[in-house]
């Protein structure tokens, strides 16, 4: 695991400034405190900061091939590197280390860009082909690792974090209004945009090729699933079980201790049990809130850890702690992501780093196996849309909107009335309705042309049934640039590598091929996965209601706590007054406090944007 960055003066061919490259590398020192390295070849420069996980002594980067013509830096892990290495050695390639990164240069030598589709792992990487004067950037198929870039007619800057690019004073710091529209709709900014105008991020499963002709992005992963029904449910359960176990064991490969983030739910409990079988015991880590907060996960996690004989560690976060970590999390994430669990996740990562360098997490299971409530809308989409319009308009929608403080229900019913499939999915993900946007957006923002970022994924999956289509989009739209981005940025802020076994390529390819009725049976979601992990997870855990990770945000806005934060929305120089209608923000705030509407997600998004804008746009330029 590393932080990588680089410069390519592809038009001017000016020699790379070593001081400038070093500044970029220093900005991500937290991602790799164990080692650093750089390679400059005239107009191109690659640099990295290394967190040593595999081959602690011999895995320094950049790594080069035998002839000195192919160089690479990689942030992430290639989990099938041993199998690839054996194949490459059989073809005559010589290795000088035990690291997974060295496989990348030899695989590129052997297969060119097609090597990317052979990597089962998480990665943001750069490959410099000195003979062709060609730079290749790539991001893994599910976007576990981010990779940012900025290019103009003269040069390309890239890095694992936005801050590497912002070290260059020539890069402007202005808000991308289309990205702001996306953020306010979805609570995050989907690739390829970022909130910064002119700074982009690679889409999951995409590459960027840069040479003297310019920079060109293209997808290398086109694995749109085809639904295949297994011979029986028993077969599906057995195959899922085997793939889950192999994925976890594959991701336990490391030359340092590996722990587990344990929530007490099905996914993390299964990972913990498999890890205990593989290595005898494991350190587990949990975060929770004060005892009077509902849906606390501390006790469930403690029971699972005790049953499995783990060395368990947990930390309790107070509402005051939560408020304190919010600005820290915003600074760490670099992009506005209005997911309240970022703050407690920061604290549990700090706790884990005291004991281990690597943790396994349960992220990525809900998307392919249908774990979220929103899949219900897709499940009944055809039935609902078969109803007469009059019945939908006069009965169903009015009844749904009479349910107070039920923002998700209102959104789902409204979305089902939209004819265009991509716009319908976008509405499902959106936390602010079209009417609310019309009232909320200021003059600049209201003139922004709607650009649907869901369409790039929905079009490729248009032949799938509605449930499979939503799950496919889920895994490539909301997962990478929301949950996985905050997982990466926050864990790496404390020099901790977070791995996601459920996003193993073999497991994901199989899961996405399964028909919906194996994922949802009656009221049970993630059916085949729950059956597959029965031997590892207790019946109590399997029956436990999915609660997600709740936080005290609703209390802030309803009861007026944390006034020093919420008052920032209404300050005369606030970002909200620049881009939004301040009177509408106040109306939403007051309605939420009275309990007549549920605006907590919108209000938290506005607060997140306010803190982000103060930190990166209006604040000092010396960071």
C-alpha positions in Angstrom: 0.0 0.0 0.0 1.4 3.4 -1.0 0.8 6.9 -2.1 1.8 7.5 -5.6 2.2 10.6 -7.8 3.9 11.8 -10.9 4.4 14.4 -13.6 4.5 14.1 -17.4 5.4 17.1 -19.5 4.1 15.4 -22.6 3.9 18.5 -24.9 6.8 20.7 -23.8 9.1 17.8 -22.9 10.7 20.0 -20.2 12.7 18.0 -17.6 10.7 17.3 -14.5 11.5 19.5 -11.6 12.7 17.1 -8.8 11.8 19.6 -6.1 8.2 19.8 -7.4 8.0 16.0 -7.6 9.3 15.7 -4.0 6.7 18.1 -2.8 4.0 16.0 -4.3 5.3 12.9 -2.7 5.7 14.6 0.7 2.0 15.6 0.7 1.1 11.9 0.9 3.7 10.8 3.4 1.0 9.5 5.7 0.1 6.9 3.1 3.6 5.4 3.2 5.8 6.3 6.2 8.1 3.3 5.8 9.9 4.2 2.6 10.0 6.6 -0.4 11.3 6.5 -3.9 11.3 8.4 -7.2 12.4 7.9 -10.8 12.9 10.8 -13.3 13.4 10.2 -17.0 13.6 13.6 -18.6 10.1 14.8 -19.1 8.4 12.2 -16.8 8.7 11.6 -13.0 7.2 8.9 -10.8 7.3 9.0 -7.0 5.9 7.0 -4.1 5.6 6.7 -0.4 5.5 3.1 0.8 3.6 1.3 3.6 5.5 -2.0 3.7 3.2 -5.0 3.7 4.7 -7.7 1.4 8.5 -8.2 1.1 9.4 -5.6 3.6 13.1 -5.4 2.6 12.9 -6.0 -1.1 9.7 -4.3 -2.3 10.8 -0.7 -2.7 9.2 1.3 -5.5 9.4 2.4 -8.3 10.0 -1.1 -9.6 11.7 -1.6 -13.0 12.0 -4.6 -15.4 15.3 -6.3 -16.3 16.1 -4.0 -19.1 15.3 -0.7 -17.4 12.5 0.2 -19.9 9.3 -0.4 -17.9 8.8 1.4 -14.5 5.8 1.2 -12.2 4.4 2.6 -9.0 1.3 1.1 -7.4 -1.0 1.9 -4.6 -2.8 -1.3 -3.6 -2.3 -5.0 -3.7 -2.4 -7.6 -6.5 -3.8 -10.6 -4.7 -3.3 -13.2 -7.4 0.4 -12.1 -7.9 1.7 -15.6 -7.1 -0.3 -17.3 -9.8 0.7 -14.6 -12.3 4.3 -14.8 -11.3 4.5 -18.5 -11.9 3.1 -18.0 -15.4 5.5 -15.1 -16.2 8.5 -17.1 -14.9 7.5 -20.0 -17.1 7.7 -17.5 -20.0 11.2 -16.4 -19.1 10.7 -13.4 -16.9 13.2 -12.9 -14.1 12.1 -11.5 -10.7 14.3 -9.8 -8.2 11.9 -9.4 -5.3 8.9 -11.2 -3.6 6.6 -8.2 -3.9 3.3 -8.2 -5.8 4.2 -4.9 -7.5 7.0 -6.5 -9.5 4.4 -8.7 -11.3 2.9 -5.5 -12.8 6.0 -4.6 -14.9 6.5 -8.1 -16.2 2.8 -8.6 -16.9 2.8 -5.3 -18.9 5.9 -6.6 -20.8 4.1 -9.8 -21.6 0.5 -8.7 -22.3 0.6 -4.9 -22.7 -2.5 -3.1 -21.5 -4.4 -6.4 -21.4 -2.4 -7.2 -18.3 -4.8 -4.9 -16.4 -7.7 -7.3 -16.8 -5.6 -10.1 -15.3 -5.1 -8.4 -11.9 -7.3 -9.5 -9.1 -6.8 -6.8 -6.6 -7.2 -3.2 -5.6 -5.0 -0.7 -7.3 -4.3 2.7 -8.6 -1.1 2.4 -10.6 1.2 4.1 -13.1 3.3 2.3 -15.7 6.0 4.2 -17.6 7.0 2.7 -21.0 10.3 4.5 -21.7 10.8 3.1 -25.2 7.3 4.3 -26.3 7.4 7.4 -24.1 4.0 6.4 -22.9 2.4 6.7 -19.4 -0.4 4.4 -18.4 -2.6 5.1 -15.4 -5.2 2.6 -14.2 -7.8 2.1 -11.4 -9.1 -1.3 -10.3 -12.5 -2.6 -11.6 -14.5 -1.6 -8.5 -12.5 1.5 -7.6 -11.2 0.4 -4.3 -8.2 2.7 -4.8 -8.7 6.2 -6.1 -6.4 7.9 -8.7 -6.7 11.6 -9.5 -5.3 13.6 -12.4 -5.1 17.0 -13.9 -4.0 17.7 -17.5 -3.9 20.6 -19.9 -2.2 21.0 -23.3 1.2 20.8 -21.7 1.4 18.3 -18.8 -0.2 15.7 -16.7 -0.2 15.6 -12.9 -1.5 12.6 -11.1 -1.7 11.1 -7.5 -3.4 8.9 -5.0 -4.9 12.0 -3.4 -6.0 15.4 -4.6 -3.4 17.1 -2.4 -0.6 15.9 -4.6 -2.0 17.9 -7.4 -2.8 20.9 -5.3 0.8 21.3 -4.3 1.3 22.9 -7.8 0.4 26.6 -7.5 -0.6 26.5 -11.2 -3.6 24.4 -10.5 -6.6 26.6 -9.8 -8.9 25.9 -6.8 -12.4 26.6 -8.0 -15.7 24.7 -7.6 -16.9 22.5 -10.4 -20.6 23.5 -10.5 -21.7 20.3 -12.2 -19.9 18.3 -9.5 -21.6 20.4 -6.8 -24.9 19.5 -8.4 -23.9 15.9 -8.2 -22.8 16.1 -4.6 -26.0 17.8 -3.5 -28.1 15.1 -5.2 -26.0 12.1 -4.2 -23.9 13.2 -1.1 -20.7 12.4 -3.1 -19.1 13.3 -6.4 -19.1 10.4 -8.9 -16.2 9.8 -11.2 -14.8 11.2 -13.5 -15.4 14.6 -11.8 -14.2 15.9 -8.5 -15.5 18.9 -6.6 -12.4 20.8 -8.0 -12.8 22.2 -11.5 -10.0 20.7 -13.7 -9.1 17.8 -11.4 -10.6 14.5 -12.4 -10.5 10.9 -11.1 -10.3 7.7 -13.1 -13.6 5.7 -13.3 -13.5 2.2 -11.8 -12.0 -0.2 -14.3 -10.6 2.6 -16.5 -7.2 3.6 -17.8 -5.6 6.8 -18.9 -3.0 6.7 -21.6 -0.8 9.7 -22.1 1.9 10.3 -24.8 3.0 13.1 -27.1 -0.5 13.0 -28.8 -2.3 13.9 -25.5 -4.3 12.0 -22.8 -7.0 9.5 -23.5 -9.2 7.7 -21.0 -10.9 4.4 -21.8 -12.4 1.4 -19.9 -10.4 -1.8 -19.7 -13.0 -3.7 -17.6 -16.3 -4.4 -19.5 -17.5 -7.3 -17.4 -21.2 -6.7 -17.6 -22.8 -9.8 -15.9 -25.0 -12.3 -17.6 -27.5 -13.9 -15.3 -26.8 -17.7 -15.1 -29.0 -19.9 -12.9 -27.0 -22.5 -11.0 -28.2 -26.1 -11.1 -29.7 -25.7 -7.6 -29.8 -23.5 -4.6 -27.5 -25.9 -2.8 -24.9 -25.4 -5.6 -25.2 -21.7 -5.4 -24.7 -21.7 -1.6 -21.7 -24.1 -1.8 -20.0 -22.1 -4.6 -20.6 -18.8 -2.8 -19.2 -20.3 0.4 -16.0 -21.5 -1.3 -15.5 -18.2 -3.1 -15.9 -16.2 0.1 -13.4 -18.4 2.0 -10.9 -18.2 -0.8 -11.3 -14.4 -1.1 -10.6 -13.9 2.6 -7.6 -16.3 2.7 -6.2 -14.6 -0.4 -6.3 -11.2 1.2 -4.7 -12.5 4.4 -1.3 -12.7 2.6 1.0 -10.2 4.2 4.3 -10.0 6.1 2.7 -8.0 8.9 -0.2 -8.7 11.2 -3.7 -8.5 9.7 -6.8 -7.5 11.8 -10.5 -7.3 11.1 -13.0 -4.4 11.4 -15.8 -6.1 13.3 -19.3 -4.6 13.4 -21.1 -7.6 14.7 -23.1 -8.0 11.5 -23.1 -10.9 9.1 -20.4 -9.8 6.7 -17.6 -8.8 9.1 -18.5 -11.7 11.4 -18.0 -14.2 8.5 -14.6 -12.6 7.7 -13.5 -12.8 11.3 -14.4 -16.5 11.6 -12.6 -17.4 8.4 -9.6 -15.4 9.6 -9.6 -17.2 12.9 -9.6 -20.5 11.1 -6.7 -19.5 8.9 -4.4 -18.0 11.5 -5.7 -19.2 14.9 -6.8 -15.8 16.3 -7.1 -12.2 15.2 -7.3 -8.7 16.6 -10.8 -7.2 16.0 -11.8 -3.5 16.2 -15.2 -1.9 16.7 -16.5 1.6 17.2 -19.7 2.6 18.9 -21.5 5.5 20.6 -22.5 6.3 24.1 -24.9 3.7 25.6 -28.0 5.9 25.3 -27.6 6.0 21.5 -29.9 3.6 19.6 -28.6 0.8 17.4 -25.2 0.7 19.0 -23.1 -2.2 17.6 -20.6 -2.5 20.5 -22.3 -5.4 22.4 -23.0 -7.5 19.3 -19.3 -7.1 18.2 -18.1 -8.1 21.7 -20.2 -11.2 21.7 -18.9 -12.3 18.2 -15.3 -11.6 19.3 -15.8 -13.6 22.5 -17.4 -16.5 20.7 -14.5 -16.7 18.2 -11.7 -16.1 20.8 -10.5 -12.8 19.3 -8.3 -10.2 20.9 -11.0 -7.5 20.8 -10.6 -3.8 21.0 -13.3 -1.1 20.9 -13.7 2.6 21.3 -16.7 4.6 22.3 -17.3 7.9 20.6 -19.4 10.7 22.1 -21.4 13.3 20.3 -18.7 15.8 21.2 -16.0 13.5 19.7 -18.1 13.2 16.6 -18.3 17.0 16.2 -14.6 17.3 16.8 -13.6 14.8 14.1 -16.0 16.1 11.4 -13.7 18.9 10.2 -10.7 16.5 10.5 -12.6 14.0 8.3 -13.5 16.6 5.7 -9.9 17.7 5.5 -8.8 14.1 5.2 -11.3 13.1 2.5 -10.4 16.1 0.3 -13.7 15.8 -1.5 -17.1 16.5 0.1 -18.6 13.2 1.1 -21.7 13.5 3.3 -21.5 10.1 5.0 -21.7 10.6 8.7 -19.9 7.4 9.5 -16.6 8.9 8.3 -16.0 10.4 11.7 -16.3 7.2 13.9 -14.4 5.3 11.2 -11.5 7.7 11.6 -11.4 6.9 15.3 -11.6 3.1 14.9 -8.8 3.3 12.3 -6.7 5.1 14.9 -7.4 2.3 17.3 -6.6 -0.4 14.9 -3.2 1.2 13.8 -2.0 0.8 17.4 -2.0 -3.0 16.9 -1.8 -3.8 13.1 -0.9 -2.4 9.7 -3.7 -4.2 7.7 -7.4 -4.7 8.4 -10.0 -6.6 6.5 -13.4 -4.9 6.3 -16.9 -6.1 5.3 -17.6 -3.5 2.7 -18.7 -4.6 -0.7 -21.1 -7.4 0.3 -24.4 -5.4 0.2 -24.0 -4.2 -3.4 -23.8 -7.6 -5.3 -26.0 -9.6 -2.8 -28.8 -7.0 -2.4 -28.4 -5.8 1.1 -29.8 -2.3 0.9 -33.4 -1.1 1.3 -33.3 0.6 -2.1 -33.3 -2.7 -3.9 -37.0 -3.0 -2.9 -37.9 -0.3 -5.3 -36.2 -2.2 -8.2 -37.8 -5.4 -7.1 -41.3 -4.1 -7.5 -40.6 -1.7 -10.3 -42.4 -3.6 -13.1 -45.4 -4.2 -10.8 -45.7 -0.6 -9.8 -45.3 0.8 -13.3 -48.0 -1.6 -14.6 -50.5 0.3 -12.4 -52.7 2.9 -14.2 -51.3 6.4 -14.0 -54.4 7.7 -12.3 -54.0 5.1 -9.5 -50.4 6.0 -9.0 -51.0 9.8 -9.1 -54.1 9.9 -7.0 -53.6 7.1 -4.5 -50.2 5.6 -4.1 -48.0 8.7 -4.3 -50.2 10.9 -2.0 -50.4 8.1 0.6 -46.6 7.6 0.5 -46.0 11.4 1.0 -48.4 11.5 4.0 -45.9 9.3 5.9 -44.0 12.0 8.0 -40.2 12.1 8.0 -39.9 9.2 5.5 -37.5 10.7 3.0 -36.4 7.4 1.5 -40.0 6.2 0.9 -40.9 9.5 -0.8 -37.9 9.3 -3.0 -38.5 5.7 -4.0 -42.1 6.3 -5.0 -41.2 9.4 -7.0 -38.4 7.6 -8.8 -40.6 4.8 -10.0 -42.7 7.3 -12.0 -39.7 8.3 -14.1 -39.6 6.7 -17.5 -35.9 6.9 -18.5 -34.1 4.1 -16.7 -30.9 6.1 -16.0 -32.8 9.0 -14.7 -34.9 6.7 -12.6 -31.8 5.2 -11.0 -30.4 8.7 -10.4 -33.6 9.7 -8.6 -33.3 6.6 -6.3 -29.9 7.7 -5.3 -30.7 11.4 -4.9 -31.4 12.8 -1.5 -33.0 16.0 -2.8 -36.1 16.1 -5.0 -36.5 18.2 -8.2 -38.8 20.6 -6.4 -36.4 21.1 -3.6 -33.5 21.6 -6.0 -35.5 24.3 -7.8 -36.0 26.2 -4.5 -32.5 25.5 -3.1 -30.2 26.3 -6.0 -28.9 29.8 -6.5 -28.5 31.5 -9.9 -25.2 29.9 -10.9 -26.2 26.4 -9.8 -29.7 26.5 -11.2 -28.2 27.1 -14.7 -26.0 24.1 -14.5 -26.8 21.6 -17.3 -27.9 18.2 -15.9 -25.3 15.5 -16.6 -26.5 12.1 -15.4 -23.4 10.2 -14.1 -25.5 7.0 -13.6 -26.0 6.7 -17.4 -22.4 5.6 -18.0 -23.1 2.4 -16.0 -26.8 1.8 -16.7 -26.4 1.8 -20.4 -24.0 -1.2 -20.2 -26.4 -3.1 -18.0 -29.7 -2.2 -19.8 -30.5 -5.9 -20.7 -30.5 -7.0 -17.1 -33.6 -7.3 -14.9 -34.3 -4.2 -12.7 -32.8 -5.7 -9.5 -29.6 -7.0 -11.2 -29.3 -3.7 -13.0 -29.4 -1.7 -9.8 -26.9 -4.0 -8.1 -24.5 -3.6 -11.0 -24.8 0.2 -10.9 -24.5 0.1 -7.1 -21.1 -1.6 -7.2 -19.7 0.9 -9.7 -21.5 4.2 -8.9 -22.2 4.7 -5.2 -19.7 2.2 -3.8 -16.3 3.4 -5.2 -16.6 7.2 -4.9 -18.5 7.2 -1.6 -17.9 4.2 0.8 -14.6 3.0 -0.7 -13.2 6.5 -1.0 -13.7 7.3 2.6 -12.5 3.9 3.6 -9.2 4.5 1.7 -8.6 8.1 2.7 -9.3 7.7 6.4 -7.5 4.4 6.9 -4.5 5.7 5.0 -4.5 8.9 6.9 -3.3 6.8 9.9 -1.1 4.5 7.7 -3.5 1.6 7.8 -4.3 -0.6 4.9 -8.0 -1.6 4.6 -8.8 -4.6 2.4 -12.2 -5.6 1.1 -12.5 -9.4 0.5 -16.1 -9.2 -0.8 -14.8 -7.3 -3.8 -12.5 -10.1 -4.8 -12.9 -10.4 -8.6 -13.8 -14.1 -8.7 -16.4 -13.7 -5.9 -17.9 -10.6 -7.5 -18.2 -12.1 -11.0 -20.0 -15.1 -9.5 -22.3 -13.0 -7.3 -23.3 -10.7 -10.1 -24.2 -13.7 -12.3 -26.7 -15.0 -9.7 -30.5 -14.4 -10.4 -32.3 -12.0 -8.0 -34.4 -14.7 -6.4 -31.2 -16.2 -4.9 -30.4 -12.9 -3.3 -33.9 -11.9 -2.1 -36.3 -14.5 -0.8 -39.4 -13.2 0.8 -38.3 -10.5 3.2 -34.7 -11.9 3.5 -32.1 -10.0 1.6 -28.6 -11.4 0.9 -30.2 -14.8 1.1 -27.5 -16.9 -0.7 -24.7 -15.2 1.2 -26.4 -15.7 4.6 -26.9 -19.4 3.8 -23.3 -19.7 2.6 -21.8 -18.3 5.9 -24.1 -20.2 8.3 -21.2 -22.4 9.5 -19.2 -19.3 10.5 -21.9 -17.0 11.8 -24.2 -17.6 14.7 -28.0 -17.8 14.2 -28.5 -14.7 16.3 -26.2 -12.7 14.0 -27.9 -14.1 10.9 -31.3 -13.0 12.2 -30.1 -9.6 13.3 -31.8 -6.7 11.6 -29.5 -4.7 9.4 -29.2 -1.3 11.0 -26.3 0.3 9.1 -24.1 2.8 11.0 -26.2 5.5 12.6 -24.8 8.7 14.1 -26.0 11.7 16.1 -26.5 14.0 13.1 -30.3 14.0 13.4 -29.9 15.2 17.0 -27.7 18.1 15.9 -30.3 19.6 13.6 -33.4 18.7 15.7 -32.2 19.6 19.1 -29.8 22.4 18.3 -26.6 20.7 19.6 -23.3 21.5 18.0 -24.4 25.1 17.3 -20.9 26.1 16.5 -21.0 23.9 13.4 -24.6 24.3 12.3 -24.5 28.1 12.6 -21.9 28.1 9.9 -24.6 27.4 7.4 -26.2 30.8 8.0 -23.1 33.0 8.4 -23.0 36.0 6.0 -19.9 34.7 4.3 -20.9 31.1 4.1 -20.5 29.1 0.9 -24.2 28.3 1.0 -25.0 31.9 0.5 -22.8 32.0 -2.6 -24.3 28.9 -4.3 -27.7 28.4 -2.7 -30.8 30.3 -1.6 -30.0 31.0 2.1 -33.7 31.5 2.9 -34.5 28.0 1.6 -31.7 26.5 3.7 -33.2 28.1 6.7 -36.7 26.8 5.8 -35.3 23.3 5.6 -33.5 23.6 8.9 -36.6 24.9 10.7 -38.9 22.2 9.2 -36.5 19.5 10.3 -36.3 20.9 13.8 -40.1 21.0 14.1 -40.2 17.3 12.9 -42.5 18.0 10.0 -39.8 17.0 7.4 -36.7 14.8 7.4 -34.0 16.9 5.9 -31.0 15.6 7.9 -29.2 14.2 4.8 -29.5 17.4 2.9 -28.5 19.5 5.9 -25.5 17.3 6.6 -24.5 17.6 3.0 -24.7 21.4 3.2 -22.6 21.4 6.4 -20.1 19.1 4.8 -19.8 21.3 1.7 -19.5 24.4 4.0 -16.5 22.8 5.8 -14.9 21.6 2.6 -15.2 25.0 0.9 -13.6 26.7 3.9 -10.8 24.2 3.9 -9.9 23.9 0.2 -11.4 26.9 -1.7 -11.6 29.8 0.7 -8.8 28.8 3.0 -5.0 29.2 2.8 -3.2 27.9 -0.2 -0.2 26.6 1.7 -1.5 23.2 2.6 
